[in-house]
């Protein structure tokens, strides 16, 4: 086992970077699950769309413009998707929701192939983010540090909104018991819409910031789907605390498993998932509802 402190710092940073990407993607989906009771497997396709939009806009107006435009574009698409499909499918039952949203994944893949082709794309970051930073005695890419910081800022902002504002109280009430919240005068339908659109925007942001690190391809949304669902199941549906806990667990198990036990890395996270399902079927930090 390596004893070099730099090794542990490097792998910890790698795990944090992966965890923050998964958190940005999973937090919107877990609240959608918890509040709307809607199984939206196409959430990963919104992540892929965010990456493609960011790459396209970055080629025209720079990286910063791409990161800003991608969440807005994905949120707009999410709003249209909500009114055209999601609202109609909410009462259809889990099986119908799974079939329809899983079909949307392949529709989205073919649409991206039509517009952007089938070859992987890349995106360049500004020069000031393309260097290395000295962090605890090791050199680490500045852009990956930015991903960690952005994830932590998003976590702090969501925590503040959900725990310290009236909107957050209404969202928590809707997650715990949407029928009782409606009886208390909360416009649950509007709350559903806001949460869904914000979740879509976070998926677009995750795709935009992941674009310089990962290859942009039509099936990247499908590839990220299983890790995201694992994060949600481990953490617990509808829980911000569960989203960050599940993301950190997945990120650290996947990263350290790959370097310390490569032969077992592919099954470690699934073994952990099975253990959580047996011991805590509702997840580590489930909501009351």
ZAMARGU-4260 file (C-alpha; in steps of 0.2 Angstrom, whole numbers, plus 5000, padded with zeros to 4 digits):
<rodrens>
0) 5000/5000/5000 | 5007/5017/4995 | 5013/5028/5010 | 5018/5043/5001 | 5006/5057/5008
5) 5006/5065/4990 | 4997/5049/4984 | 4983/5051/4996 | 4981/5069/4993 | 4980/5066/4974
10) 4968/5052/4975 | 4957/5062/4988 | 4956/5077/4976 | 4952/5065/4962 | 4938/5057/4972
15) 4931/5075/4977 | 4931/5080/4959 | 4921/5065/4954 | 4909/5067/4969 | 4905/5085/4965
20) 4901/5081/4947 | 4889/5067/4953 | 4882/5078/4966 | 4877/5092/4953 | 4869/5078/4943
25) 4860/5068/4956 | 4854/5082/4968 | 4841/5088/4955 | 4836/5071/4951 | 4834/5065/4969
30) 4823/5080/4974 | 4812/5077/4958 | 4810/5059/4964 | 4806/5064/4981 | 4794/5078/4978
35) 4786/5073/4961 | 4787/5054/4963 | 4793/5054/4945 | 4806/5042/4938 | 4815/5052/4925
40) 4828/5041/4918 | 4831/5054/4904 | 4840/5066/4917 | 4857/5060/4910 | 4852/5065/4893
45) 4850/5083/4899 | 4867/5082/4906 | 4874/5076/4889 | 4864/5091/4881 | 4872/5103/4893
50) 4889/5097/4887 | 4885/5099/4869 | 4878/5116/4871 | 4893/5122/4881 | 4905/5115/4868
55) 4895/5124/4854 | 4894/5141/4863 | 4912/5140/4869 | 4918/5138/4851 | 4908/5154/4847
60) 4909/5165/4862 | 4922/5157/4874 | 4921/5145/4888 | 4913/5156/4901 | 4898/5159/4889
65) 4896/5141/4887 | 4895/5137/4905 | 4882/5151/4907 | 4871/5147/4892 | 4871/5128/4894
70) 4861/5127/4911 | 4849/5140/4904 | 4846/5131/4888 | 4844/5114/4897 | 4832/5122/4909
75) 4822/5129/4895 | 4821/5112/4887 | 4816/5105/4904 | 4802/5117/4905 | 4795/5112/4888
80) 4797/5094/4893 | 4787/5096/4909 | 4772/5104/4900 | 4772/5092/4885 | 4776/5076/4894
85) 4781/5075/4912 | 4765/5083/4919 | 4754/5071/4909 | 4764/5056/4915 | 4765/5059/4933
90) 4749/5049/4937 | 4754/5035/4924 | 4763/5024/4937 | 4782/5020/4938 | 4782/5007/4925
95) 4775/5019/4911 | 4787/5033/4918 | 4802/5021/4916 | 4797/5015/4899 | 4794/5033/4892
100) 4809/5042/4900 | 4820/5027/4895 | 4814/5029/4877 | 4818/5048/4878 | 4836/5043/4881
105) 4838/5035/4864 | 4828/5049/4856 | 4840/5061/4863 | 4855/5051/4857 | 4849/5051/4840
110) 4845/5070/4840 | 4863/5074/4846 | 4870/5063/4832 | 4859/5073/4819 | 4866/5090/4826
115) 4883/5086/4831 | 4888/5069/4823 | 4894/5053/4831 | 4912/5057/4834 | 4918/5063/4852
120) 4920/5081/4855 | 4931/5091/4866 | 4931/5109/4874 | 4946/5119/4879 | 4946/5129/4895
125) 4954/5147/4897 | 4973/5148/4899 | 4971/5153/4917 | 4962/5137/4921 | 4973/5126/4911
130) 4988/5126/4923 | 4993/5117/4939 | 4990/5123/4957 | 5001/5118/4971 | 4989/5110/4984
135) 4996/5102/5000 | 5013/5099/4991 | 5007/5092/4975 | 5003/5099/4958 | 4984/5097/4953
140) 4975/5104/4938 | 4967/5121/4942 | 4951/5116/4932 | 4948/5101/4943 | 4950/5112/4958
145) 4937/5123/4951 | 4925/5109/4949 | 4927/5104/4967 | 4924/5123/4973 | 4909/5124/4961
150) 4901/5109/4969 | 4904/5115/4986 | 4897/5132/4982 | 4881/5123/4975 | 4880/5113/4990
155) 4881/5128/5002 | 4868/5138/4991 | 4855/5123/4991 | 4857/5120/5009 | 4854/5139/5013
160) 4839/5139/5001 | 4831/5123/5008 | 4834/5126/5027 | 4833/5145/5028 | 4820/5151/5016
165) 4801/5150/5014 | 4803/5142/4997 | 4814/5128/5005 | 4801/5125/5019 | 4788/5123/5006
170) 4799/5111/4996 | 4803/5100/5011 | 4784/5100/5016 | 4780/5094/4998 | 4793/5080/4999
175) 4787/5075/5016 | 4768/5075/5012 | 4763/5083/4996 | 4744/5081/4999 | 4745/5089/5016
180) 4756/5103/5009 | 4742/5106/4996 | 4729/5107/5010 | 4740/5120/5019 | 4739/5132/5003
185) 4755/5128/4995 | 4754/5127/4976 | 4762/5110/4974 | 4760/5110/4956 | 4770/5126/4954
190) 4783/5119/4966 | 4784/5103/4955 | 4788/5114/4940 | 4801/5125/4949 | 4810/5110/4956
195) 4810/5101/4939 | 4817/5116/4930 | 4831/5119/4943 | 4835/5100/4943 | 4837/5101/4924
200) 4848/5117/4925 | 4859/5108/4937 | 4861/5093/4925 | 4865/5106/4911 | 4878/5114/4923
205) 4886/5097/4927 | 4887/5093/4908 | 4895/5110/4904 | 4909/5108/4918 | 4912/5090/4914
210) 4914/5093/4895 | 4933/5098/4897 | 4937/5083/4908 | 4927/5069/4899 | 4924/5066/4880
215) 4908/5073/4874 | 4898/5059/4865 | 4880/5055/4861 | 4879/5041/4874 | 4887/5050/4889
220) 4870/5053/4897 | 4867/5034/4896 | 4885/5031/4904 | 4881/5042/4919 | 4864/5035/4922
225) 4869/5020/4933 | 4881/5030/4944 | 4868/5043/4947 | 4855/5030/4952 | 4867/5022/4963
230) 4871/5039/4972 | 4852/5042/4974 | 4848/5024/4981 | 4863/5025/4993 | 4859/5042/4999
235) 4840/5041/5000 | 4827/5049/4989 | 4822/5067/4991 | 4837/5071/5002 | 4850/5085/5000
240) 4861/5076/5013 | 4858/5060/5005 | 4864/5067/4988 | 4880/5073/4995 | 4883/5058/5005
245) 4880/5046/4991 | 4891/5056/4979 | 4905/5056/4991 | 4903/5038/4995 | 4903/5033/4976
250) 4917/5045/4972 | 4929/5039/4986 | 4925/5020/4983 | 4927/5021/4964 | 4943/5031/4965
255) 4952/5022/4979 | 4945/5006/4973 | 4953/5008/4956 | 4970/5012/4963 | 4971/5000/4978
260) 4961/4985/4972 | 4960/4986/4953 | 4953/4969/4951 | 4939/4972/4963 | 4935/4990/4958
265) 4921/4986/4946 | 4911/4977/4960 | 4915/4987/4975 | 4902/5000/4973 | 4889/4987/4968
270) 4893/4977/4984 | 4891/4993/4994 | 4874/4996/4985 | 4868/4979/4989 | 4873/4981/5008
275) 4864/4997/5009 | 4848/4990/5001 | 4849/4975/5013 | 4852/4986/5029 | 4844/5003/5024
280) 4832/5000/5010 | 4826/5018/5010 | 4845/5024/5009 | 4856/5032/5022 | 4847/5049/5024
285) 4829/5046/5017 | 4816/5059/5019 | 4800/5056/5029 | 4788/5055/5015
</rodrens>
